[in-house]
Amino acid sequence: MQEKNFITVDGKRFHYMWLRFKDDNMVLMLAVAGIELSILAENQAIYEA
């Protein structure tokens, strides 16, 4: 049953996905996206304040 890989604790699921999609460019894109999201969240908080 292949689905067992996805019906697990989030940490294990993340680990499985990480092994599957481990790629420098993907990691870089995710890091940049995370930084952009945090900046957007900060800007949104400033506008709402």
mmJSON file of the N, C-alpha and C atoms, coordinates in Angstrom:
{"data_MODEL":{"atom_site":{
"group_PDB":["ATOM","ATOM","ATOM","ATOM","ATOM","ATOM","ATOM","ATOM","ATOM","ATOM","ATOM","ATOM","ATOM","ATOM","ATOM","ATOM","ATOM","ATOM","ATOM","ATOM","ATOM","ATOM","ATOM","ATOM","ATOM","ATOM","ATOM","ATOM","ATOM","ATOM","ATOM","ATOM","ATOM","ATOM","ATOM","ATOM","ATOM","ATOM","ATOM","ATOM","ATOM","ATOM","ATOM","ATOM","ATOM","ATOM","ATOM","ATOM","ATOM","ATOM","ATOM","ATOM","ATOM","ATOM","ATOM","ATOM","ATOM","ATOM","ATOM","ATOM","ATOM","ATOM","ATOM","ATOM","ATOM","ATOM","ATOM","ATOM","ATOM","ATOM","ATOM","ATOM","ATOM","ATOM","ATOM","ATOM","ATOM","ATOM","ATOM","ATOM","ATOM","ATOM","ATOM","ATOM","ATOM","ATOM","ATOM","ATOM","ATOM","ATOM","ATOM","ATOM","ATOM","ATOM","ATOM","ATOM","ATOM","ATOM","ATOM","ATOM","ATOM","ATOM","ATOM","ATOM","ATOM","ATOM","ATOM","ATOM","ATOM","ATOM","ATOM","ATOM","ATOM","ATOM","ATOM","ATOM","ATOM","ATOM","ATOM","ATOM","ATOM","ATOM","ATOM","ATOM","ATOM","ATOM","ATOM","ATOM","ATOM","ATOM","ATOM","ATOM","ATOM","ATOM","ATOM","ATOM","ATOM","ATOM","ATOM","ATOM","ATOM","ATOM","ATOM","ATOM","ATOM","ATOM","ATOM"],
"id":[1,2,3,4,5,6,7,8,9,10,11,12,13,14,15,16,17,18,19,20,21,22,23,24,25,26,27,28,29,30,31,32,33,34,35,36,37,38,39,40,41,42,43,44,45,46,47,48,49,50,51,52,53,54,55,56,57,58,59,60,61,62,63,64,65,66,67,68,69,70,71,72,73,74,75,76,77,78,79,80,81,82,83,84,85,86,87,88,89,90,91,92,93,94,95,96,97,98,99,100,101,102,103,104,105,106,107,108,109,110,111,112,113,114,115,116,117,118,119,120,121,122,123,124,125,126,127,128,129,130,131,132,133,134,135,136,137,138,139,140,141,142,143,144,145,146,147],
"type_symbol":["N","C","C","N","C","C","N","C","C","N","C","C","N","C","C","N","C","C","N","C","C","N","C","C","N","C","C","N","C","C","N","C","C","N","C","C","N","C","C","N","C","C","N","C","C","N","C","C","N","C","C","N","C","C","N","C","C","N","C","C","N","C","C","N","C","C","N","C","C","N","C","C","N","C","C","N","C","C","N","C","C","N","C","C","N","C","C","N","C","C","N","C","C","N","C","C","N","C","C","N","C","C","N","C","C","N","C","C","N","C","C","N","C","C","N","C","C","N","C","C","N","C","C","N","C","C","N","C","C","N","C","C","N","C","C","N","C","C","N","C","C","N","C","C","N","C","C"],
"label_atom_id":["N","CA","C","N","CA","C","N","CA","C","N","CA","C","N","CA","C","N","CA","C","N","CA","C","N","CA","C","N","CA","C","N","CA","C","N","CA","C","N","CA","C","N","CA","C","N","CA","C","N","CA","C","N","CA","C","N","CA","C","N","CA","C","N","CA","C","N","CA","C","N","CA","C","N","CA","C","N","CA","C","N","CA","C","N","CA","C","N","CA","C","N","CA","C","N","CA","C","N","CA","C","N","CA","C","N","CA","C","N","CA","C","N","CA","C","N","CA","C","N","CA","C","N","CA","C","N","CA","C","N","CA","C","N","CA","C","N","CA","C","N","CA","C","N","CA","C","N","CA","C","N","CA","C","N","CA","C","N","CA","C","N","CA","C","N","CA","C","N","CA","C"],
"label_alt_id":[null,null,null,null,null,null,null,null,null,null,null,null,null,null,null,null,null,null,null,null,null,null,null,null,null,null,null,null,null,null,null,null,null,null,null,null,null,null,null,null,null,null,null,null,null,null,null,null,null,null,null,null,null,null,null,null,null,null,null,null,null,null,null,null,null,null,null,null,null,null,null,null,null,null,null,null,null,null,null,null,null,null,null,null,null,null,null,null,null,null,null,null,null,null,null,null,null,null,null,null,null,null,null,null,null,null,null,null,null,null,null,null,null,null,null,null,null,null,null,null,null,null,null,null,null,null,null,null,null,null,null,null,null,null,null,null,null,null,null,null,null,null,null,null,null,null,null],
"label_comp_id":["MET","MET","MET","GLN","GLN","GLN","GLU","GLU","GLU","LYS","LYS","LYS","ASN","ASN","ASN","PHE","PHE","PHE","ILE","ILE","ILE","THR","THR","THR","VAL","VAL","VAL","ASP","ASP","ASP","GLY","GLY","GLY","LYS","LYS","LYS","ARG","ARG","ARG","PHE","PHE","PHE","HIS","HIS","HIS","TYR","TYR","TYR","MET","MET","MET","TRP","TRP","TRP","LEU","LEU","LEU","ARG","ARG","ARG","PHE","PHE","PHE","LYS","LYS","LYS","ASP","ASP","ASP","ASP","ASP","ASP","ASN","ASN","ASN","MET","MET","MET","VAL","VAL","VAL","LEU","LEU","LEU","MET","MET","MET","LEU","LEU","LEU","ALA","ALA","ALA","VAL","VAL","VAL","ALA","ALA","ALA","GLY","GLY","GLY","ILE","ILE","ILE","GLU","GLU","GLU","LEU","LEU","LEU","SER","SER","SER","ILE","ILE","ILE","LEU","LEU","LEU","ALA","ALA","ALA","GLU","GLU","GLU","ASN","ASN","ASN","GLN","GLN","GLN","ALA","ALA","ALA","ILE","ILE","ILE","TYR","TYR","TYR","GLU","GLU","GLU","ALA","ALA","ALA"],
"label_asym_id":["A","A","A","A","A","A","A","A","A","A","A","A","A","A","A","A","A","A","A","A","A","A","A","A","A","A","A","A","A","A","A","A","A","A","A","A","A","A","A","A","A","A","A","A","A","A","A","A","A","A","A","A","A","A","A","A","A","A","A","A","A","A","A","A","A","A","A","A","A","A","A","A","A","A","A","A","A","A","A","A","A","A","A","A","A","A","A","A","A","A","A","A","A","A","A","A","A","A","A","A","A","A","A","A","A","A","A","A","A","A","A","A","A","A","A","A","A","A","A","A","A","A","A","A","A","A","A","A","A","A","A","A","A","A","A","A","A","A","A","A","A","A","A","A","A","A","A"],
"label_entity_id":["1","1","1","1","1","1","1","1","1","1","1","1","1","1","1","1","1","1","1","1","1","1","1","1","1","1","1","1","1","1","1","1","1","1","1","1","1","1","1","1","1","1","1","1","1","1","1","1","1","1","1","1","1","1","1","1","1","1","1","1","1","1","1","1","1","1","1","1","1","1","1","1","1","1","1","1","1","1","1","1","1","1","1","1","1","1","1","1","1","1","1","1","1","1","1","1","1","1","1","1","1","1","1","1","1","1","1","1","1","1","1","1","1","1","1","1","1","1","1","1","1","1","1","1","1","1","1","1","1","1","1","1","1","1","1","1","1","1","1","1","1","1","1","1","1","1","1"],
"label_seq_id":[1,1,1,2,2,2,3,3,3,4,4,4,5,5,5,6,6,6,7,7,7,8,8,8,9,9,9,10,10,10,11,11,11,12,12,12,13,13,13,14,14,14,15,15,15,16,16,16,17,17,17,18,18,18,19,19,19,20,20,20,21,21,21,22,22,22,23,23,23,24,24,24,25,25,25,26,26,26,27,27,27,28,28,28,29,29,29,30,30,30,31,31,31,32,32,32,33,33,33,34,34,34,35,35,35,36,36,36,37,37,37,38,38,38,39,39,39,40,40,40,41,41,41,42,42,42,43,43,43,44,44,44,45,45,45,46,46,46,47,47,47,48,48,48,49,49,49],
"pdbx_PDB_ins_code":[null,null,null,null,null,null,null,null,null,null,null,null,null,null,null,null,null,null,null,null,null,null,null,null,null,null,null,null,null,null,null,null,null,null,null,null,null,null,null,null,null,null,null,null,null,null,null,null,null,null,null,null,null,null,null,null,null,null,null,null,null,null,null,null,null,null,null,null,null,null,null,null,null,null,null,null,null,null,null,null,null,null,null,null,null,null,null,null,null,null,null,null,null,null,null,null,null,null,null,null,null,null,null,null,null,null,null,null,null,null,null,null,null,null,null,null,null,null,null,null,null,null,null,null,null,null,null,null,null,null,null,null,null,null,null,null,null,null,null,null,null,null,null,null,null,null,null],
"Cartn_x":[0.84,0.0,0.878,0.932,1.794,1.361,0.053,-0.466,0.108,0.632,1.167,2.248,2.908,3.939,3.361,2.078,1.468,0.61,0.174,-0.656,0.271,1.074,2.02,2.085,2.906,3.12,3.719,3.38,3.841,5.347,6.101,7.554,8.016,7.416,7.8,7.373,6.198,5.707,6.63,7.024,7.93,9.244,9.747,11.011,10.904,9.779,9.564,9.544,8.802,8.713,10.084,10.825,12.152,13.055,13.047,13.887,13.464,12.171,11.654,11.993,11.93,12.123,13.429,14.357,15.617,16.35,16.478,17.107,17.514,18.749,19.271,18.405,17.977,17.164,15.838,15.227,13.956,14.142,15.221,15.496,15.679,16.419,16.667,15.356,14.514,13.228,12.354,12.336,11.53,12.041,13.366,13.952,13.573,13.697,13.347,11.864,11.021,9.577,9.261,9.942,9.718,10.084,11.193,11.63,10.612,10.173,9.193,7.891,7.458,6.215,6.33,7.475,7.641,7.652,8.254,8.268,6.846,6.104,4.716,3.884,4.089,3.332,3.64,4.901,5.291,4.644,4.681,4.073,2.574,1.927,0.491,0.175,0.987,0.775,0.929,1.884,2.109,0.899,0.378,-0.77,-2.005,-2.187,-3.378,-3.291,-2.087,-1.911,-2.468],
"Cartn_y":[-1.191,0.0,1.246,1.943,3.109,4.253,4.381,5.521,5.636,4.543,4.586,5.656,5.995,7.03,8.391,8.585,9.889,9.919,8.735,8.682,8.431,9.431,9.309,10.631,10.648,11.888,12.908,14.175,15.226,15.184,14.965,14.923,13.85,12.656,11.559,11.858,12.432,12.764,13.783,14.808,15.829,15.183,14.256,13.591,12.822,12.13,11.368,12.302,13.411,14.361,14.974,15.247,15.845,14.919,13.63,12.676,12.595,12.71,12.563,13.765,14.954,16.171,16.882,16.17,16.802,17.302,18.598,19.21,20.622,20.979,22.275,23.444,23.419,24.521,24.62,23.455,23.437,24.017,23.608,24.106,25.618,26.097,27.535,28.284,27.747,28.38,28.423,27.323,27.279,28.29,28.411,29.358,30.783,31.111,32.452,32.72,31.729,31.884,32.12,31.409,31.58,32.979,33.499,34.86,35.87,35.695,36.611,36.588,35.403,35.288,36.002,35.867,36.52,38.04,38.525,39.972,40.457,39.69,40.052,40.094,39.12,39.061,40.286,40.684,41.863,43.119,43.257,44.416,44.461,43.305,43.227,43.671,43.238,43.602,45.114,45.7,47.154,47.901,47.429,48.095,48.01,46.856,46.65,47.39,47.702,48.339,49.764],
"Cartn_z":[0.0,0.0,0.0,-1.102,-1.237,-0.334,-0.078,0.669,2.07,2.595,3.961,4.107,3.011,3.07,3.425,3.13,3.359,4.613,5.076,6.283,7.469,7.79,8.895,9.638,10.677,11.412,10.448,10.635,9.726,9.524,10.58,10.479,9.517,9.632,8.752,7.328,7.185,5.854,5.206,5.992,5.476,5.058,5.893,5.6,4.28,4.098,2.865,1.654,1.784,0.684,0.41,1.484,1.344,0.547,0.879,0.165,-1.303,-1.534,-2.881,-3.749,-3.16,-3.949,-3.629,-2.993,-2.597,-3.839,-3.928,-5.098,-4.706,-4.997,-4.555,-5.01,-6.267,-6.782,-6.05,-5.764,-5.046,-3.652,-2.985,-1.636,-1.669,-2.658,-2.787,-3.02,-3.9,-4.18,-2.929,-2.178,-0.954,0.06,0.16,1.111,0.725,-0.553,-1.036,-0.821,-1.121,-0.941,0.531,1.416,2.851,3.302,2.789,3.142,2.621,1.379,0.793,1.577,1.999,2.763,4.094,4.752,6.05,5.883,4.791,4.523,4.241,3.446,3.141,4.413,5.286,6.539,7.394,7.432,8.212,7.631,6.309,5.657,5.921,5.853,6.093,7.519,8.47,9.872,10.054,9.336,9.432,8.87,7.73,7.114,8.001,8.653,9.476,10.802,11.25,12.557,12.551],
"occupancy":[1.0,1.0,1.0,1.0,1.0,1.0,1.0,1.0,1.0,1.0,1.0,1.0,1.0,1.0,1.0,1.0,1.0,1.0,1.0,1.0,1.0,1.0,1.0,1.0,1.0,1.0,1.0,1.0,1.0,1.0,1.0,1.0,1.0,1.0,1.0,1.0,1.0,1.0,1.0,1.0,1.0,1.0,1.0,1.0,1.0,1.0,1.0,1.0,1.0,1.0,1.0,1.0,1.0,1.0,1.0,1.0,1.0,1.0,1.0,1.0,1.0,1.0,1.0,1.0,1.0,1.0,1.0,1.0,1.0,1.0,1.0,1.0,1.0,1.0,1.0,1.0,1.0,1.0,1.0,1.0,1.0,1.0,1.0,1.0,1.0,1.0,1.0,1.0,1.0,1.0,1.0,1.0,1.0,1.0,1.0,1.0,1.0,1.0,1.0,1.0,1.0,1.0,1.0,1.0,1.0,1.0,1.0,1.0,1.0,1.0,1.0,1.0,1.0,1.0,1.0,1.0,1.0,1.0,1.0,1.0,1.0,1.0,1.0,1.0,1.0,1.0,1.0,1.0,1.0,1.0,1.0,1.0,1.0,1.0,1.0,1.0,1.0,1.0,1.0,1.0,1.0,1.0,1.0,1.0,1.0,1.0,1.0],
"B_iso_or_equiv":[0.0,0.0,0.0,0.0,0.0,0.0,0.0,0.0,0.0,0.0,0.0,0.0,0.0,0.0,0.0,0.0,0.0,0.0,0.0,0.0,0.0,0.0,0.0,0.0,0.0,0.0,0.0,0.0,0.0,0.0,0.0,0.0,0.0,0.0,0.0,0.0,0.0,0.0,0.0,0.0,0.0,0.0,0.0,0.0,0.0,0.0,0.0,0.0,0.0,0.0,0.0,0.0,0.0,0.0,0.0,0.0,0.0,0.0,0.0,0.0,0.0,0.0,0.0,0.0,0.0,0.0,0.0,0.0,0.0,0.0,0.0,0.0,0.0,0.0,0.0,0.0,0.0,0.0,0.0,0.0,0.0,0.0,0.0,0.0,0.0,0.0,0.0,0.0,0.0,0.0,0.0,0.0,0.0,0.0,0.0,0.0,0.0,0.0,0.0,0.0,0.0,0.0,0.0,0.0,0.0,0.0,0.0,0.0,0.0,0.0,0.0,0.0,0.0,0.0,0.0,0.0,0.0,0.0,0.0,0.0,0.0,0.0,0.0,0.0,0.0,0.0,0.0,0.0,0.0,0.0,0.0,0.0,0.0,0.0,0.0,0.0,0.0,0.0,0.0,0.0,0.0,0.0,0.0,0.0,0.0,0.0,0.0],
"pdbx_formal_charge":[null,null,null,null,null,null,null,null,null,null,null,null,null,null,null,null,null,null,null,null,null,null,null,null,null,null,null,null,null,null,null,null,null,null,null,null,null,null,null,null,null,null,null,null,null,null,null,null,null,null,null,null,null,null,null,null,null,null,null,null,null,null,null,null,null,null,null,null,null,null,null,null,null,null,null,null,null,null,null,null,null,null,null,null,null,null,null,null,null,null,null,null,null,null,null,null,null,null,null,null,null,null,null,null,null,null,null,null,null,null,null,null,null,null,null,null,null,null,null,null,null,null,null,null,null,null,null,null,null,null,null,null,null,null,null,null,null,null,null,null,null,null,null,null,null,null,null],
"auth_seq_id":[1,1,1,2,2,2,3,3,3,4,4,4,5,5,5,6,6,6,7,7,7,8,8,8,9,9,9,10,10,10,11,11,11,12,12,12,13,13,13,14,14,14,15,15,15,16,16,16,17,17,17,18,18,18,19,19,19,20,20,20,21,21,21,22,22,22,23,23,23,24,24,24,25,25,25,26,26,26,27,27,27,28,28,28,29,29,29,30,30,30,31,31,31,32,32,32,33,33,33,34,34,34,35,35,35,36,36,36,37,37,37,38,38,38,39,39,39,40,40,40,41,41,41,42,42,42,43,43,43,44,44,44,45,45,45,46,46,46,47,47,47,48,48,48,49,49,49],
"auth_comp_id":["MET","MET","MET","GLN","GLN","GLN","GLU","GLU","GLU","LYS","LYS","LYS","ASN","ASN","ASN","PHE","PHE","PHE","ILE","ILE","ILE","THR","THR","THR","VAL","VAL","VAL","ASP","ASP","ASP","GLY","GLY","GLY","LYS","LYS","LYS","ARG","ARG","ARG","PHE","PHE","PHE","HIS","HIS","HIS","TYR","TYR","TYR","MET","MET","MET","TRP","TRP","TRP","LEU","LEU","LEU","ARG","ARG","ARG","PHE","PHE","PHE","LYS","LYS","LYS","ASP","ASP","ASP","ASP","ASP","ASP","ASN","ASN","ASN","MET","MET","MET","VAL","VAL","VAL","LEU","LEU","LEU","MET","MET","MET","LEU","LEU","LEU","ALA","ALA","ALA","VAL","VAL","VAL","ALA","ALA","ALA","GLY","GLY","GLY","ILE","ILE","ILE","GLU","GLU","GLU","LEU","LEU","LEU","SER","SER","SER","ILE","ILE","ILE","LEU","LEU","LEU","ALA","ALA","ALA","GLU","GLU","GLU","ASN","ASN","ASN","GLN","GLN","GLN","ALA","ALA","ALA","ILE","ILE","ILE","TYR","TYR","TYR","GLU","GLU","GLU","ALA","ALA","ALA"],
"auth_asym_id":["A","A","A","A","A","A","A","A","A","A","A","A","A","A","A","A","A","A","A","A","A","A","A","A","A","A","A","A","A","A","A","A","A","A","A","A","A","A","A","A","A","A","A","A","A","A","A","A","A","A","A","A","A","A","A","A","A","A","A","A","A","A","A","A","A","A","A","A","A","A","A","A","A","A","A","A","A","A","A","A","A","A","A","A","A","A","A","A","A","A","A","A","A","A","A","A","A","A","A","A","A","A","A","A","A","A","A","A","A","A","A","A","A","A","A","A","A","A","A","A","A","A","A","A","A","A","A","A","A","A","A","A","A","A","A","A","A","A","A","A","A","A","A","A","A","A","A"],
"auth_atom_id":["N","CA","C","N","CA","C","N","CA","C","N","CA","C","N","CA","C","N","CA","C","N","CA","C","N","CA","C","N","CA","C","N","CA","C","N","CA","C","N","CA","C","N","CA","C","N","CA","C","N","CA","C","N","CA","C","N","CA","C","N","CA","C","N","CA","C","N","CA","C","N","CA","C","N","CA","C","N","CA","C","N","CA","C","N","CA","C","N","CA","C","N","CA","C","N","CA","C","N","CA","C","N","CA","C","N","CA","C","N","CA","C","N","CA","C","N","CA","C","N","CA","C","N","CA","C","N","CA","C","N","CA","C","N","CA","C","N","CA","C","N","CA","C","N","CA","C","N","CA","C","N","CA","C","N","CA","C","N","CA","C","N","CA","C","N","CA","C","N","CA","C"],
"pdbx_PDB_model_num":[1,1,1,1,1,1,1,1,1,1,1,1,1,1,1,1,1,1,1,1,1,1,1,1,1,1,1,1,1,1,1,1,1,1,1,1,1,1,1,1,1,1,1,1,1,1,1,1,1,1,1,1,1,1,1,1,1,1,1,1,1,1,1,1,1,1,1,1,1,1,1,1,1,1,1,1,1,1,1,1,1,1,1,1,1,1,1,1,1,1,1,1,1,1,1,1,1,1,1,1,1,1,1,1,1,1,1,1,1,1,1,1,1,1,1,1,1,1,1,1,1,1,1,1,1,1,1,1,1,1,1,1,1,1,1,1,1,1,1,1,1,1,1,1,1,1,1]
}}}
